[in-house]
Amino acid sequence: MQAMLLSLLGLALFGALHGQEEVTVQPDFQQEKFTGKWYSIGLASNSRWFKEKKQVLKTCTTVITPAADGNLNVTSTYPKSDRCEKRTSLFIKTDQPGRFSYTSTRWGSQHDIRVVETNYDEYALLYTKKFKGTDTFIMVTLYGRTTELNPELQEKFTQFSLAQGLPEDTILLLPKTDKCMTDAV
């Protein structure tokens, strides 16, 4: 009986972990509608970087532009100490529309990025799985076309983050700032 219970518990755990793996992308994702200016509204992650920096993070601006080869250039402008810093990433399209890969040569990490849900003109919810060495981290991002999103969308972000196994203390609605908002590309 105990062996059977352990087997069932193992299957349940496998199912739960497997469920976290299967994060779907926006049906009929339309990349051209996804481009443009976004504001980071929420961020959730189990990475060490996030835990160390979350108390100083603020809303930032992200501009997504199409690259000549069909990929996406993603440029984020954010306040860092007394200046504005820009970081550009190249999101490589995969065979699945709405899913991208990114390699950080600076940090030696691989990223699997999925646009989980968007209505293109108000909000976008992204899921990223980051692989660095033997470590794996999850990040959930909530973007808005404006710096204000309704409470229902903020709650959707929180619930989706929790469903990915992220604890409540790793979910952050970013404090608003005017710094660096006009410096975006």
Secondary structure as GFF3:
##gff-version 3
##sequence-region A 1 185
A	DSSP	alpha_helix	2	21	.	.	.	ID=ss1
A	DSSP	alpha_helix	31	34	.	.	.	ID=ss2
A	DSSP	beta_strand	36	45	.	.	.	ID=ss3
A	DSSP	alpha_helix	48	53	.	.	.	ID=ss4
A	DSSP	beta_strand	61	66	.	.	.	ID=ss5
A	DSSP	beta_strand	72	80	.	.	.	ID=ss6
A	DSSP	beta_strand	83	93	.	.	.	ID=ss7
A	DSSP	beta_strand	99	104	.	.	.	ID=ss8
A	DSSP	beta_strand	109	118	.	.	.	ID=ss9
A	DSSP	beta_strand	123	132	.	.	.	ID=ss10
A	DSSP	beta_strand	135	144	.	.	.	ID=ss11
A	DSSP	alpha_helix	151	163	.	.	.	ID=ss12
A	DSSP	three_ten_helix	168	170	.	.	.	ID=ss13
A	DSSP	beta_strand	171	173	.	.	.	ID=ss14
###
